[in-house]
Amino acid sequence: MKYLLTIVCSLFIFCTAATSQAKIDSTAKPEESTFYDGLSNIVYIPGLVIKTRSGHYYEITDKARFKNTVENPSVIVYKQGKKKYQLVIQGIDIPIEANKIQEVIESNINGDFKGWEGATAFSLVNGEVWVQDEFGSLFASLYRPKVFIYRTADGTYKMRVEGVKEVITVRRK
């Protein structure tokens, strides 16, 4: 009986600690309250970049996956420490961990996008050229998709192509 009580108490403490990490401090002031122009049935996964209506960009860093069925949800942003943020998104029960991204280039691929393989160069409509900077390949067929290129905390640049789940490391040519 004593052994069972120890297990139950340990489980309670573990569950309480795990869920308390996802809660917002009740005295915390929101950094901003805004909206996210997103489609319904979106899945928030690590690496997803969202742009709020206030013009700020956030990269989802939470390890969990969150599905939302609310179109254009409201978003309340809380700062957690120096560089970490939590997003409270309408339709999702717990806050999602994210990084705020400062350097973002938003453009489109100039012409057809066929994916990447080796050292693929990506010409953007804004005149910039970026080159694949990691091993890997992906095949796609899109015309002038929107791209987000952003600088990560470690100084590398990542490119997210709208309509493609994978994110690739790139460098300016």
Secondary structure, DSSP 8 states (H G I E B T S, - for coil): -HHHHHHHHHHHHHHHHHHHHTS--TT---SEEEEB---TTEEE-TT-EEEBTTS-EEEE--SS-EEE--SS-EEEEEEETTTEEEEEETT-SS-EEEEEE--EEEEEBSSEEEEEESS-EEEBTTS-EEEE-SS-EEEEEEES-EEEEEE-TTS-EEEEETT-S-EEEEEE-
